[in-house]
Structure formats: structure tokens, C-alpha cells
């Protein structure tokens, strides 16, 4: 069974509240889970102690059983010192989108056309 430690959304519309749960990866996001490991409230201030609460012993147990944390939960575990910090790479971060590339090509073509008669 492929185990995950992930977030299950609760709360009302535009007022999210998440539970950190251990679950089978085939279950739906807010569906059945094996154990609730903590909570995450993104509406609280980033320096608030109540923003992320984790049951450290149970998280360590599930990690020892082979459960894989999702990206967001992995960041929580790194902040809590339960997981080694990993280097993340966003290779497309500085790359412009398709429309911006098209605009740049058109601008370069116009500039090249404007400079060509001036050189002659």
C-alpha cells in the first residue's frame, strides 16, 4: 500500500482549514484516512504557533513505515526538524511564457526592420 502524509481540506468556502493525515495514496483528498497527524490553518499569521500543529511521534512513526510526505507537508516537517532540508529546483521560474516570447520576437523583428534601412 502506497502511503502518503498529506493535507485534507476542511472549513467553509474561502475559509480553509487543513488536517495533516496519513492515508493511502489512492484515496480522495478529503476522503478516508488512517490517522490524523496534525492541523494547518493558513489564515493565521506565519509566526503563530497555532498555524501548524503536528503530533511529532506519530509523524515519525509513519515516516519510518515508508509514508511519503507531499511537498507542502515536507516543508512543515523541515521546519519542525523532522526531515532533512532538500534543495528545490524550479527550472521554469525565470522563463517567460509563450505570449511574452511571441511579443519579444515581434519586437526584435520590428527593430531589425527599422535598423536595416538606416544602415544602407
N, C-alpha and C positions, 0 to 999 in steps of 0.2 A: 504494500500500500504506500503510495507516494504522499508523504506528509508535508504540510505547509504550516507555517506560522504567518498569519495574515490578518488584515483588518476586516471586520464585518460591520457594515454601516447600520446605524440606528438613528434615532432622532427624527424630527419632522423636516419638512421642506425648508431649505435654506438655513437649517439649524443642525448641522451634522454632529454626530457623536459616534465614536467607533469603539468596538470591543476588539482587543487583540486575542485571537483564538488559534488553537491548534486544530487543524481539520485535514480531512482527506482532500487532495487537490482536485478531485473530480466533483466535489460538492459545490453548489452555487455560493456566490459571495456571501449572501446573508442567510444561507441555509444551515443545514445540520453541521454541528461541530462537536469535537470530542471534549474540549475543555476551554474555559475562558481563562486567559492568562493575564489580562490587564485591560486598561482603558486608555483612550486617547481622545482629548477634547480640543480640537483645533481652534475653537473660539476663545480660549483662554490665552493670556499673554505668554510669549515664548519663554519668559523666565519664571513662570508659575510652576510650582511643584506638582500641582494637580493636573497639568496638561497631559503628561504621560505617566501612568502608573503601571508597573509590571510586577508580577509575582516571580521574583528572580529565581527561586528554587525550581519552580515548575518550568520556566523557560529553559533553564539549564538541562533539566531532565529531557525535554522534547528535543533540544539540540543534540543531546547525547544519543537519542533514539534515531537521529538522522533527519529530523524535520528541517526543511529549508525555509528560511525567512524570506519574505518578499522584500523588494528594495526599500520601501518605506519602513518596514519593521526592522530591517537590518540597520538602518540609520539610528533607530531608537536603541537597538542593542549596542551599537558602537558608542553612543552617548552614555549608556549605562555601564560600559566597560565589560560587557558580556561577550563581545565579538571583536576580533581584530579589525582595525580600520582598513578598508580596501580603497585602492585608487580607482576612481571612476573616470571614464573617458566618454565625452560627448563629442564625437568626431565631426558632427554636423553643426555644432553650436555657432561657429562664426561664418558658416557658409550661407550666402543669400539664397532666397527662394527662387523659384522659376521665373516669376514675374519680374523680380529685381534683376535677374540675369538678362532677361529679354530687353529691359529698359537700358541696361548698361551697353548691350550690343548695339542697340539702335543709336544711342548717344555717341558711341565710338564711330559708327558708320557715318553719322552726320558730321562729326568733327573731321573725319578723314576726308569727306567730300568737300568740306569748307576749306580745308588746308591745301587740297590738291590744286585748285586754280590759282591760289596765291603763290605757290611755288613756281608756277610756269612763267 
